Amino acid sequence: MRALVALLALLLSAGAASAQSQIGQDARGGPKALTAADPCILVAAAGHASVHVSWTANTLDGTLLPKVSRDGGATTEDAIFISLAGVDLFLASPNAAGSRGVGFGAGVTHAGACVGSVNSGSITVSAWATQMQTPIALGTDGTTLRAPVVTNSAPASDAYAYAIRCVSGCSGSGGTSMTDDAAFTVGTTAFTPIGGTYKSTLDAVDDNDGGAFAMTQKRALHTACYTPNGDSCDDDTNDARRVTLVTTATVGGQSATATTLPYPNGAGNLAAFIRPTTATTTLWITGESSEHIYVTSMLLHASGTQGVLVVSGTGATCGTGTETVLGEVELSTTNGTGFTLGNGNGMVLRTKDAGDSLCITTDSATALNALATYAIY
């Protein structure tokens, strides 16, 4: 009988020691009523796999936040709540009884929960550290647990900032984006190259569909010209570029409404000839509004002694705003009855003002032949 009692006492003693050992492995806190004045409950987390919190039905008008500390509880930082249903960054007024795990990584000394944005009421919370891990996929940035999230936009919080490292097959890695109007440094700034597809007869895509860019056999990118309204600039029938001039257009300095064209490569494309036979001023080349006359060559030949001026001005015979642009050229049997200037490959004289005409003034009744090549623009 004494042996049986001793054995029973030994078993009870062992059971009590086992229970004390288990309790000693867990860090427990609470129950504690959390209010705005006393907002947190934290328990020692070092050496444990997780900390769990639970709460009873309550009157809290505020939020319950998962918190961790790295300095023994002096300061706290945000963490995440973990449950079989997923993760939460906070719980808004969790008035029904419930529980959550608090996720943490290396370096955490304490973990638990705090209340925030409290308008009224309180919540009674218990916390304990255990070796039990909640079966949910988590990651870490090396210090703090991070939860993955499925979203088409940026995560709402850094608690979801779950970085994924691409190991292989990562085309475009490192150059897939760049800030608009940012500086590009040759040999340093990363960019993503593009490719094209070649086919002798180009395929069409359906309306509102995406597609690969087309290229030639020599790897040149196919391009097409379109106006801001979406109209083609090309003449597909003749495989040519179509140019439409409007009344206000200026092409190479030439108004689309002008009756003459600028001379190509300096060569005049128009000619003017007059033969005055009296001492008078004769219109030689008629000007056009807002345009200059550019003479590229001229020939004067008199049948006798003749003094010649070339003048610029407006009116029927350049009588308004008259300005001498050449002369006086003295033609005579002594000086020579012929005079040439220029060869058509560049300007030799020009009207003084835009819109002026050119006229020839002679000082005798000797016949004068005057020929010029010119352009107006």
Secondary structure, 3 states (H helix, E strand, C coil): CHHHHHHHHHHHHHHHHHHHHHHHHCCEEEEEEECCCCCEEEEECCCCCEEEEEECCCCCEEEEEEEEECCCCCCCEECEEEECCEEECCEECCCCCEEEEEECCCCCCEEEEEEEEEEECCEEEEEEEECCCCCCCCEECCCCEECCCCCCCCCCCHHHCCCCCCCCCCCCCCCCCCCCCCCCCCCCCCCCCCCCECCCCCCCCCCCCCCCCEECCCCCECCCCECCCCCECEECCCCEECCCCCCCCEECCEECCCCCCCCHHHCCCEEEEECCCCCCEEEEECCCCCCCEEEEEEEEEECCCEEEEEEEEECCCCCEEEEEEEEEEEEECCCECEEEECCCCCCCEECCCCCCEEEEEECCCCCEEEEEEEEEC
